Every structure is written in C-alpha cells, then in structure tokens.
Amino acid sequence: MKKHKLNIKGTEIALFSKNEDDFISLTDIAKYKNKEATGLVI
C-alpha cells in the first residue's frame, strides 16, 4: 500500500493507494473542521 500526503489549507490529508484503488482519509478531513471531536463530522 502506497501512502501519499496532500497539504490543503495547512491541513495534511493522507491518501492511500492499493492495487488500482485510491483511498482518502476522512479522519484527516474531519480534523480540519473539529480537531477535538472528529467523529461528529463523519
């Protein structure tokens, strides 16, 4: 599994690639909205 990171508006977002599929970290996106309670955003 390959791991890449994007920096968007000062927030690091993890991207994962496995075979020909790509995945993005929803937790990292949620941290942008609320660092204390990421589960509320998702």
Contacts in CASP RR format, 6 or more apart in sequence:
PFRMAT RR
TARGET T0000
AUTHOR 0000-0000-0000
METHOD contacts of the structure
MODEL  1
MKKHKLNIKGTEIALFSKNEDDFISLTDIAKYKNKEATGLVI
1 16 0 8 1.000
1 17 0 8 1.000
1 18 0 8 1.000
2 16 0 8 1.000
2 17 0 8 1.000
2 18 0 8 1.000
3 14 0 8 1.000
3 15 0 8 1.000
3 16 0 8 1.000
3 17 0 8 1.000
4 14 0 8 1.000
4 15 0 8 1.000
4 16 0 8 1.000
4 17 0 8 1.000
5 12 0 8 1.000
5 13 0 8 1.000
5 14 0 8 1.000
5 15 0 8 1.000
6 12 0 8 1.000
6 13 0 8 1.000
6 15 0 8 1.000
7 13 0 8 1.000
8 32 0 8 1.000
9 32 0 8 1.000
11 28 0 8 1.000
11 29 0 8 1.000
11 31 0 8 1.000
11 32 0 8 1.000
12 28 0 8 1.000
13 24 0 8 1.000
13 25 0 8 1.000
13 28 0 8 1.000
13 29 0 8 1.000
14 24 0 8 1.000
14 25 0 8 1.000
14 28 0 8 1.000
15 22 0 8 1.000
15 23 0 8 1.000
15 24 0 8 1.000
15 25 0 8 1.000
16 22 0 8 1.000
16 23 0 8 1.000
16 24 0 8 1.000
16 25 0 8 1.000
17 23 0 8 1.000
26 42 0 8 1.000
27 38 0 8 1.000
27 42 0 8 1.000
29 41 0 8 1.000
30 38 0 8 1.000
30 39 0 8 1.000
30 40 0 8 1.000
30 41 0 8 1.000
30 42 0 8 1.000
31 38 0 8 1.000
33 41 0 8 1.000
34 40 0 8 1.000
34 41 0 8 1.000
END
